[in-house]
Amino acid sequence: MLHVFVRGEADRLEEAALDIAREQKVWLINKLHARQIPAYQKFELTVGDGALEFSAAEITTLFTELLQAASA
């Protein structure tokens, strides 16, 4: 587990994460926490056994989609 900070509004990030979960069956963000840096949100990235099946490129694509959708 590690803390990840992403730039964006919490509600837009949560909505984008839910869309990805519905469409691709991948859960990226469990819960956003109070931000410590202005304009950023924090979440705990937890990696389980199922995540070992993803390549680095696939993970990069998923988080790129998340950030693009949240900023649209």
Secondary structure, 3 states (H helix, E strand, C coil): CEEEEEECCHHHHHHHHHHHHHHHCCCCCCCEECCCCCCEEEEEECCCHHHHHCCHHHHHHHHHHHHHHHHC
